[in-house]
């Protein structure tokens, strides 16, 4: 089933690490949160790699350079090479280099990841709007990024300098909870200047292009926790995706997903890489019995829309129930609408 026509999660009789040659893995909320490994991530990734799957780590976080990210992954217990890490800093630097001459000065609002990526493209990072930059690039600079850095960006942009952003994620997960991401900082500059940046990161094509150029993946599976970056990025790139529920997306949000935000597969965590995925099937008899517009079964569950609510009958694994609910919510009757009452159905699953 194509991403464009997705109306339910897909099944796979083959373990995903065997069905796809390369996993394009998000980091924050998938592999780690707040720097600490997420449960089951280390052992799942090592098992997938040992079985022959290539692992690539694709992150919208432009703060750290690839060698620092690879060192962190290795320290967590997932040996990684810097070449296996693809960042939005690399994607936005390629985008800038395609539009500016070699040696151009670029005002950096962000961290070392951006500076290193710019130098790799033959561009010169500078720190002040008075350094005569030919462009401004903005990426996540960590929680201690000074307010004055936004002022420097505004000074340059208001002089007519083009503005680039590594990504526009409004939030990022941390060990203490959800915190503002680069998108929130971009909004500060947008409000102050009225300008619009060129954005490179997920879900936009420059990031997918950067990833494919660097990995050479032939049968890629995007693995992420965000609908509006990871899953939409897979949709835009025409590749399959696995949503894991270890980050910012919960079951209730998944049920309201618009077509471009609907993953191919859904699982609790990265153990889902090592298994097949159960099929979600239409259940015509149940439709007739309930009078609902459509009913779908997965495992021991049947889900359908009735009276403006999602209804779930049966018993079994909670994830199977969620997969059935997704199919019901994503039909024409459900239409992924947040107006549907999913509370009782999700409570039955403990989600």
C-alpha positions as CSV (number, residue, x, y, z in Angstrom):
1,X,0.0,0.0,0.0
2,X,1.4,3.4,-0.9
3,X,1.9,6.1,1.6
4,X,-0.5,8.3,-0.4
5,X,-3.4,5.9,0.0
6,X,-2.8,4.6,3.5
7,X,-6.0,3.9,5.4
8,X,-4.6,1.5,8.0
9,X,-1.3,0.2,9.4
10,X,0.3,-2.4,7.2
11,X,1.2,-6.0,8.2
12,X,4.5,-7.8,7.4
13,X,5.0,-11.5,7.7
14,X,8.8,-10.9,7.6
15,X,10.7,-9.2,10.4
16,X,11.2,-5.6,9.5
17,X,15.0,-5.8,9.8
18,X,14.9,-8.5,7.1
19,X,12.3,-6.7,4.9
20,X,14.3,-3.5,4.7
21,X,18.1,-3.0,4.1
22,X,18.5,0.2,6.0
23,X,16.8,1.7,9.1
24,X,16.8,5.5,9.0
25,X,16.5,6.1,12.7
26,X,15.6,9.3,14.5
27,X,17.5,9.8,17.7
28,X,15.7,12.0,20.3
29,X,12.6,10.0,21.5
30,X,13.6,6.9,19.6
31,X,17.1,5.8,20.6
32,X,17.6,8.1,23.6
33,X,15.9,10.8,25.6
34,X,17.9,13.3,27.6
35,X,21.0,11.5,26.6
36,X,19.9,8.2,28.2
37,X,19.1,5.1,26.1
38,X,15.4,4.4,25.8
39,X,14.4,0.9,27.1
40,X,15.1,-1.9,24.6
41,X,16.8,0.4,22.1
42,X,20.4,-0.8,22.5
43,X,19.7,-4.5,22.4
44,X,17.2,-4.1,19.5
45,X,19.6,-2.1,17.4
46,X,22.5,-4.4,18.0
47,X,20.4,-7.4,17.1
48,X,19.2,-5.8,13.9
49,X,22.7,-4.8,12.8
50,X,24.1,-8.2,13.6
51,X,21.4,-9.7,11.4
52,X,22.6,-7.6,8.5
53,X,20.5,-4.4,8.6
54,X,22.3,-1.2,8.1
55,X,21.7,1.5,10.7
56,X,21.8,5.2,9.9
57,X,20.9,7.9,12.5
58,X,19.0,10.8,11.0
59,X,18.4,13.7,13.3
60,X,16.9,17.2,13.0
61,X,19.0,18.2,16.0
62,X,21.8,20.4,14.5
63,X,23.7,21.0,17.8
64,X,26.2,18.2,17.8
65,X,28.5,17.1,14.9
66,X,28.3,13.5,13.7
67,X,31.4,12.4,15.5
68,X,30.0,13.5,18.8
69,X,26.7,11.7,18.1
70,X,28.5,8.6,17.1
71,X,30.6,8.7,20.2
72,X,27.5,9.1,22.3
73,X,25.8,6.1,20.6
74,X,28.9,4.0,21.1
75,X,29.0,4.9,24.8
76,X,25.4,3.9,25.2
77,X,26.3,0.5,23.7
78,X,25.4,0.9,20.0
79,X,28.7,1.1,18.1
80,X,28.4,3.8,15.5
81,X,30.6,5.5,12.9
82,X,30.3,9.3,12.2
83,X,29.5,8.4,8.6
84,X,26.3,6.7,9.9
85,X,25.0,9.9,11.4
86,X,23.1,12.4,9.2
87,X,22.1,15.7,10.7
88,X,20.0,18.6,9.6
89,X,23.1,20.8,9.9
90,X,24.6,18.8,7.0
91,X,21.4,19.1,5.0
92,X,21.0,22.8,5.4
93,X,24.7,23.4,4.7
94,X,24.4,21.6,1.4
95,X,21.3,23.7,0.6
96,X,23.2,26.9,1.4
97,X,26.3,25.8,-0.6
98,X,24.1,25.2,-3.7
99,X,23.0,28.9,-3.6
100,X,26.2,30.7,-2.5
101,X,29.8,30.8,-3.8
102,X,32.5,28.9,-2.0
103,X,34.0,30.9,0.8
104,X,30.8,32.8,1.6
105,X,30.4,34.0,5.1
106,X,27.4,32.5,7.0
107,X,26.1,33.9,10.3
108,X,25.5,30.9,12.6
109,X,22.8,31.0,15.2
110,X,23.3,27.6,16.8
111,X,26.0,25.1,17.9
112,X,29.2,23.5,16.6
113,X,27.3,21.0,14.5
114,X,26.4,23.9,12.1
115,X,29.8,25.4,12.1
116,X,31.5,22.0,11.2
117,X,28.9,21.2,8.5
118,X,29.3,24.7,6.9
119,X,33.1,24.3,6.8
120,X,32.7,20.9,5.1
121,X,30.9,22.7,2.3
122,X,33.5,25.4,1.9
123,X,31.6,28.1,3.8
124,X,32.9,30.4,6.5
125,X,30.9,30.5,9.8
126,X,30.8,34.0,11.4
127,X,29.3,35.2,14.7
128,X,28.0,38.8,14.0
129,X,25.7,40.5,11.6
130,X,28.6,43.0,11.3
131,X,30.8,40.4,9.7
132,X,29.1,41.0,6.4
133,X,27.5,37.5,6.1
134,X,25.9,36.4,2.9
135,X,23.3,34.3,4.7
136,X,22.0,33.4,8.2
137,X,21.6,29.8,9.3
138,X,19.7,28.9,12.5
139,X,19.8,25.6,14.3
140,X,19.2,24.2,17.8
141,X,21.8,25.7,20.0
142,X,20.9,24.0,23.3
143,X,18.9,25.3,26.3
144,X,21.5,28.0,27.1
145,X,21.5,29.8,23.7
146,X,21.7,33.5,24.5
147,X,18.8,35.8,23.5
148,X,21.3,38.1,21.8
149,X,22.0,35.5,19.2
150,X,18.4,36.0,17.9
151,X,19.1,39.7,17.7
152,X,22.1,39.1,15.5
153,X,20.0,37.0,13.2
154,X,17.4,39.8,13.0
155,X,19.9,42.5,12.3
156,X,21.2,40.5,9.3
157,X,17.9,39.4,8.0
158,X,16.4,42.9,8.2
159,X,19.3,44.0,5.9
160,X,18.1,41.6,3.3
161,X,20.3,38.6,4.0
162,X,18.7,35.2,3.1
163,X,17.7,33.1,6.1
164,X,18.0,29.3,6.4
165,X,16.9,27.0,9.2
166,X,18.1,23.5,9.9
167,X,14.6,22.4,11.0
168,X,11.4,23.7,12.6
169,X,10.6,21.1,15.3
170,X,8.7,23.1,17.9
171,X,9.7,20.7,20.7
172,X,12.2,18.1,21.6
173,X,12.0,15.4,24.3
174,X,14.4,15.5,27.3
175,X,14.9,13.5,30.4
176,X,12.7,15.9,32.4
177,X,10.0,16.2,29.7
178,X,9.2,18.1,26.5
179,X,11.2,21.3,26.0
180,X,11.3,24.0,23.2
181,X,13.1,23.0,20.0
182,X,14.6,25.0,17.2
183,X,11.2,25.7,15.7
184,X,10.3,27.7,18.7
185,X,13.5,29.8,18.3
186,X,12.7,30.2,14.6
187,X,9.4,31.6,15.5
188,X,11.1,34.3,17.6
189,X,13.1,35.5,14.6
190,X,10.1,35.1,12.2
191,X,8.0,37.4,14.4
192,X,10.7,39.9,14.7
193,X,11.6,40.1,11.0
194,X,8.5,39.0,9.1
195,X,10.8,36.8,7.0
196,X,10.5,33.1,6.1
197,X,13.4,30.8,6.2
198,X,14.4,28.1,3.8
199,X,14.2,24.9,5.9
200,X,16.2,21.8,5.2
201,X,15.3,19.3,8.0
202,X,12.6,16.6,8.2
203,X,10.0,16.4,6.8
204,X,11.2,18.4,3.8
205,X,13.0,16.9,0.8
206,X,16.5,18.3,1.4
207,X,16.9,16.1,4.5
208,X,15.7,13.0,2.7
209,X,18.0,13.7,-0.2
210,X,20.9,14.2,2.2
211,X,20.1,10.9,3.9
212,X,19.9,8.9,0.6
213,X,23.1,10.5,-0.8
214,X,25.0,9.6,2.4
215,X,23.6,6.1,3.0
216,X,22.9,4.8,-0.5
217,X,19.8,3.0,1.0
218,X,17.8,0.9,-1.5
219,X,14.9,-0.3,0.7
220,X,14.8,2.2,3.5
221,X,12.6,2.2,6.6
222,X,12.2,5.4,8.5
223,X,11.9,4.9,12.2
224,X,10.7,7.8,14.3
225,X,8.5,9.1,17.1
226,X,7.1,12.3,15.5
227,X,4.3,12.4,13.0
228,X,5.0,15.8,11.6
229,X,8.8,15.2,10.9
230,X,9.7,11.5,10.8
231,X,6.5,10.1,9.4
232,X,5.7,13.0,7.1
233,X,9.4,12.9,5.9
234,X,8.9,9.2,5.0
235,X,5.7,10.1,3.2
236,X,7.4,12.9,1.2
237,X,10.3,10.6,0.3
238,X,8.0,7.7,-0.7
239,X,9.4,5.2,1.7
240,X,7.8,3.1,4.5
241,X,7.9,4.1,8.2
242,X,7.7,2.7,11.7
243,X,6.3,4.9,14.4
244,X,7.5,4.0,18.0
245,X,5.6,5.3,20.9
246,X,8.6,6.2,23.0
247,X,8.7,9.9,22.2
248,X,6.2,12.8,21.6
249,X,3.4,10.8,19.8
250,X,0.9,9.0,22.0
251,X,-2.0,6.8,20.9
252,X,-4.6,9.6,21.0
253,X,-2.5,11.8,18.7
254,X,-1.9,8.9,16.3
255,X,-5.6,8.3,15.8
256,X,-6.1,11.8,14.5
257,X,-3.2,11.6,12.0
258,X,-3.8,13.2,8.6
259,X,-2.8,11.0,5.6
260,X,0.7,12.3,5.3
261,X,1.2,11.5,9.0
262,X,0.1,7.9,9.0
263,X,2.9,5.4,9.5
264,X,3.2,2.1,7.7
265,X,3.8,0.3,11.0
266,X,3.2,1.1,14.7
267,X,5.0,-0.5,17.6
268,X,5.8,0.3,21.3
269,X,9.6,0.7,20.9
270,X,12.5,-0.5,18.8
271,X,11.8,-4.1,19.4
272,X,9.3,-3.7,16.6
273,X,12.3,-3.7,14.2
274,X,12.9,-7.4,15.0
275,X,9.4,-8.7,14.4
276,X,6.8,-8.9,11.7
277,X,3.7,-6.8,12.0
278,X,0.2,-8.2,12.4
279,X,-2.2,-7.6,9.5
280,X,-5.2,-5.3,10.0
281,X,-8.2,-6.7,8.1
282,X,-11.6,-5.4,7.3
283,X,-14.4,-7.3,9.1
284,X,-17.6,-7.1,6.9
285,X,-19.7,-9.2,9.3
286,X,-18.9,-6.9,12.2
287,X,-19.9,-3.9,10.1
288,X,-23.3,-5.4,9.4
289,X,-23.9,-6.3,13.0
290,X,-23.0,-2.9,14.4
291,X,-24.4,-0.7,11.7
292,X,-21.0,1.1,11.6
293,X,-19.5,2.5,8.5
294,X,-16.5,0.0,8.6
295,X,-15.0,-2.4,11.1
296,X,-11.4,-3.6,11.3
297,X,-9.8,-6.4,13.1
298,X,-6.3,-7.0,14.5
299,X,-5.4,-9.8,16.9
300,X,-8.4,-10.3,19.1
301,X,-9.8,-6.8,18.6
302,X,-12.5,-5.3,16.4
303,X,-12.7,-1.5,16.0
304,X,-15.3,0.7,14.2
305,X,-16.8,4.2,14.3
306,X,-20.3,4.5,15.7
307,X,-22.2,7.6,16.9
308,X,-19.2,9.9,16.6
309,X,-17.0,7.6,18.8
310,X,-14.4,4.9,18.2
311,X,-15.6,1.6,19.6
312,X,-13.4,-1.3,20.4
313,X,-14.6,-4.9,21.1
314,X,-12.6,-8.0,22.0
315,X,-9.4,-8.7,23.8
316,X,-5.7,-9.2,23.2
317,X,-2.5,-7.2,23.0
318,X,-3.0,-3.4,23.4
319,X,-0.9,-2.6,20.3
320,X,-3.2,-4.8,18.2
321,X,-6.2,-2.9,19.5
322,X,-4.5,0.4,18.7
323,X,-3.7,-0.8,15.1
324,X,-7.4,-1.7,14.6
325,X,-8.5,1.7,16.0
326,X,-6.1,3.4,13.6
327,X,-7.8,1.7,10.7
328,X,-11.2,2.7,11.9
329,X,-10.2,6.3,12.6
330,X,-8.5,6.6,9.2
331,X,-11.5,5.5,7.1
332,X,-13.8,8.0,5.4
333,X,-16.1,7.5,8.3
334,X,-13.4,8.3,10.8
335,X,-11.4,10.6,8.6
336,X,-8.7,10.9,11.3
337,X,-10.9,13.4,13.0
338,X,-10.1,14.7,16.4
339,X,-13.9,15.1,16.8
340,X,-14.1,11.4,17.4
341,X,-14.4,10.3,21.0
342,X,-11.6,7.7,21.5
343,X,-11.5,7.9,25.3
344,X,-13.3,4.7,26.2
345,X,-11.6,2.7,23.5
346,X,-8.1,3.8,24.6
347,X,-9.0,3.3,28.3
348,X,-9.8,-0.3,27.4
349,X,-6.3,-0.7,26.1
350,X,-4.7,1.1,29.0
351,X,-3.4,3.8,26.6
